[in-house]
């Protein structure tokens, strides 16, 4: 019986040992599980904190920076703050949130810009109509009253009309004026008359064909584009300097209008932006043109896209900027002989008298017995002359007009001074007779000339 008791005792001891080991194992597993759970909780808390920080950065920095980058290409958009603490799905969703915010901002800006364009387009059309009516009334008054102040009103009305017309073009409206086929040189003169500093603009005509003209559909757009370039050149150059417009004709590439000024020039960033605007981008938002808006180059770029012009800007040899406006050959034509050109249009340089002939000694008097020529031609006097393409009607022969010995032709400045003195004497006589004296004899006061400033050159 003793051995049975011993076996029972051994079994009991083994069972107790097993129970003790199982209990220890369970306690170890429980401790390990608790430690694992604690580590997982800490990791989850770290990921949650990192995600919260990323969301905070998304709201405070990334989305605002993405909106700013739409207007300023050099602006940096920050990425994920702690990419290692955010899993792949969360990082992808955060990136999609930035893209969604960018898309929403773009769509909203386009909607607001379209509404602003529509409002400005309607307002510009009404103002342009009123200014055209005022211009017609002023022209009628010029025929009825001899008052130089009417010319001043007409000129300021023209400046306001150009501003309104440019705004309408920028807002996708048509120029508002239809023309016939117009001589290229007259388009240049028309653009010159729309600029406040018109007296500083010098036109050099180097066209081979004097009667070259622009197609009717592109005449007014070219005048608008050139007026914007001239306004910019005169506004950003010294009042004592000239702005030169050179007309050149190419064999198969059309005609070129080259505008040179001696202004302050442009830095590289401004020059790159100007070239981008002149290239005619597909979309230019009004909110991207500054405050106040600098619309000159944007208007030219819009016309370049619509009518096929080409415009390039670079540094000028005169220290300022040079703008080259090219008119393609398919927009050019030649006027018929029955169309009379403007008397103010300068003749091509090739048709002018050679300067060397001015310094030549006076020719001796012709013998009395020499018969007069059938078609006499005046000797060159140093002033521009227009080459006549059709012979004069038959008329009685007359001796050639030869300048008297020692006589020097009057310069344009001397002629201007003579006419100014004549006009001043007329005005003084009227004032003595009881009429109020008019302004300066040149018919143009310079108050407010700087109101029409250029927009883009900086």
Secondary structure as the mmCIF struct_conf table of DSSP 4:
data_model
#
loop_
_struct_conf.conf_type_id
_struct_conf.id
_struct_conf.beg_label_comp_id
_struct_conf.beg_label_asym_id
_struct_conf.beg_label_seq_id
_struct_conf.end_label_comp_id
_struct_conf.end_label_asym_id
_struct_conf.end_label_seq_id
HELX_RH_AL_P HELX_RH_AL_P1 UNK A 2 UNK A 57
HELX_RH_PI_P HELX_RH_PI_P1 UNK A 58 UNK A 62
HELX_RH_AL_P HELX_RH_AL_P2 UNK A 63 UNK A 69
TURN_TY1_P TURN_TY1_P1 UNK A 70 UNK A 71
TURN_TY1_P TURN_TY1_P2 UNK A 73 UNK A 74
HELX_LH_PP_P HELX_LH_PP_P1 UNK A 75 UNK A 78
BEND BEND1 UNK A 81 UNK A 81
HELX_RH_3T_P HELX_RH_3T_P1 UNK A 83 UNK A 85
BEND BEND2 UNK A 86 UNK A 86
HELX_RH_AL_P HELX_RH_AL_P3 UNK A 88 UNK A 144
HELX_RH_AL_P HELX_RH_AL_P4 UNK A 148 UNK A 170
TURN_TY1_P TURN_TY1_P3 UNK A 171 UNK A 172
BEND BEND3 UNK A 176 UNK A 176
BEND BEND4 UNK A 181 UNK A 181
STRN STRN1 UNK A 182 UNK A 183
HELX_RH_AL_P HELX_RH_AL_P5 UNK A 184 UNK A 192
TURN_TY1_P TURN_TY1_P4 UNK A 193 UNK A 194
BEND BEND5 UNK A 195 UNK A 195
TURN_TY1_P TURN_TY1_P5 UNK A 196 UNK A 197
HELX_RH_3T_P HELX_RH_3T_P2 UNK A 198 UNK A 200
STRN STRN2 UNK A 201 UNK A 206
BEND BEND6 UNK A 208 UNK A 209
TURN_TY1_P TURN_TY1_P6 UNK A 210 UNK A 211
STRN STRN3 UNK A 212 UNK A 214
HELX_RH_AL_P HELX_RH_AL_P6 UNK A 216 UNK A 235
TURN_TY1_P TURN_TY1_P7 UNK A 236 UNK A 236
STRN STRN4 UNK A 237 UNK A 237
TURN_TY1_P TURN_TY1_P8 UNK A 239 UNK A 240
BEND BEND7 UNK A 241 UNK A 241
STRN STRN5 UNK A 243 UNK A 249
BEND BEND8 UNK A 251 UNK A 253
STRN STRN6 UNK A 255 UNK A 260
STRN STRN7 UNK A 263 UNK A 263
HELX_RH_AL_P HELX_RH_AL_P7 UNK A 268 UNK A 278
TURN_TY1_P TURN_TY1_P9 UNK A 279 UNK A 279
BEND BEND9 UNK A 282 UNK A 282
HELX_RH_3T_P HELX_RH_3T_P3 UNK A 286 UNK A 288
BEND BEND10 UNK A 289 UNK A 289
TURN_TY1_P TURN_TY1_P10 UNK A 290 UNK A 293
HELX_RH_AL_P HELX_RH_AL_P8 UNK A 296 UNK A 307
STRN STRN8 UNK A 310 UNK A 315
TURN_TY1_P TURN_TY1_P11 UNK A 317 UNK A 318
BEND BEND11 UNK A 319 UNK A 320
STRN STRN9 UNK A 321 UNK A 327
HELX_RH_3T_P HELX_RH_3T_P4 UNK A 329 UNK A 331
STRN STRN10 UNK A 332 UNK A 334
TURN_TY1_P TURN_TY1_P12 UNK A 337 UNK A 338
BEND BEND12 UNK A 339 UNK A 339
HELX_LH_PP_P HELX_LH_PP_P2 UNK A 340 UNK A 342
TURN_TY1_P TURN_TY1_P13 UNK A 343 UNK A 344
BEND BEND13 UNK A 345 UNK A 345
HELX_LH_PP_P HELX_LH_PP_P3 UNK A 346 UNK A 348
HELX_RH_3T_P HELX_RH_3T_P5 UNK A 349 UNK A 351
BEND BEND14 UNK A 352 UNK A 352
HELX_LH_PP_P HELX_LH_PP_P4 UNK A 353 UNK A 354
HELX_RH_3T_P HELX_RH_3T_P6 UNK A 355 UNK A 357
TURN_TY1_P TURN_TY1_P14 UNK A 358 UNK A 359
BEND BEND15 UNK A 360 UNK A 360
HELX_LH_PP_P HELX_LH_PP_P5 UNK A 361 UNK A 367
TURN_TY1_P TURN_TY1_P15 UNK A 368 UNK A 369
BEND BEND16 UNK A 370 UNK A 370
HELX_LH_PP_P HELX_LH_PP_P6 UNK A 371 UNK A 373
BEND BEND17 UNK A 374 UNK A 375
HELX_LH_PP_P HELX_LH_PP_P7 UNK A 378 UNK A 380
BEND BEND18 UNK A 382 UNK A 383
HELX_LH_PP_P HELX_LH_PP_P8 UNK A 386 UNK A 388
BEND BEND19 UNK A 389 UNK A 390
HELX_LH_PP_P HELX_LH_PP_P9 UNK A 391 UNK A 394
HELX_LH_PP_P HELX_LH_PP_P10 UNK A 403 UNK A 404
TURN_TY1_P TURN_TY1_P16 UNK A 405 UNK A 406
HELX_LH_PP_P HELX_LH_PP_P11 UNK A 409 UNK A 411
HELX_RH_AL_P HELX_RH_AL_P9 UNK A 412 UNK A 432
TURN_TY1_P TURN_TY1_P17 UNK A 433 UNK A 434
HELX_LH_PP_P HELX_LH_PP_P12 UNK A 435 UNK A 438
BEND BEND20 UNK A 439 UNK A 439
TURN_TY1_P TURN_TY1_P18 UNK A 441 UNK A 442
BEND BEND21 UNK A 443 UNK A 443
TURN_TY1_P TURN_TY1_P19 UNK A 447 UNK A 448
HELX_RH_3T_P HELX_RH_3T_P7 UNK A 449 UNK A 451
BEND BEND22 UNK A 452 UNK A 452
BEND BEND23 UNK A 455 UNK A 456
#
